[in-house]
């Protein structure tokens, strides 16, 4: 189903989470296990070391105040705090410490996707081609999963991305 985040033919969002890559399925199941009775897991239950086999594909984003006095969750700034080595290799850059929106082309919907995750407190799967790093011949699939602070507001988002040649199921709908 089309979403407002889709940018055919190179980027698509999947709110139904039809995850195809087994590594991403494993991460999603881990996140579900952290939830317990909560709709999203509390941040203190997350430890990247519990995902040692996925660290190369993992990224963590911290939700920050926008610096203009707005409460977190209204106009959030999202900043990478961890970027896995396989992501750095695939993208050709290490974005650790950078604001997410500064690492993508202006027409990329990534900032809107993070705002959606924060507002809706819900995970998202994305997939498509790597056009934003001039690698339209390669596909990707990713999942982004929110974590809550003590007040229930999303304070971190964990995710993972996998990359490969188009047609290998990496960019599958």
Buried (B, 14 or more C-beta within 10 A) or exposed (E): EEBEBBBEEBBBBBBEBEBBBEBBEBBBEBBEEBBEEEEBBBBEBBEBEEBEEBBBBBBBBBBEBEEEEEEBBEEBBBBBEBBBEBBBEBBEEBBBEEBBBEBBEEEBBBBEBBBBBBEEBBBBBBBBBBBBBEBBEBBBBBBBBBBBBEEEBBBBBBBBBBBBEBEEBBBBE
